Amino acid sequence: KKAQSLITTIEKMIDEEQHCLKIGQQVNAVLGLLRGANATLLQNHLETCGKKEMTNPDNIEREKFIAELVKIFAISGRK
């Protein structure tokens, strides 16, 4: 909700042709919120699904989970 509110603010600032650096500050604020949300989501995923999947006796399912994590980390590391 906070990120959406900031995005709405950014849209308004753009429409009002406000100073670029002020808009950039708001964009950085949204990115920070989303990074934090993503970290929380990943932590919760590891504590719930991850715990279950890493103790799964099915090697294929465990390998799929690990591949999924590697993919997510690769995506989240992009800039």
ABEGO torsion letter per residue (X at the ends): XAAAAAAAAAAAAAAAGBBAAAAAAAAAAAAAAAAAAAAAAAAAAAABAAAAAAABABAAAAAAAAAAAAAAAAAAABX
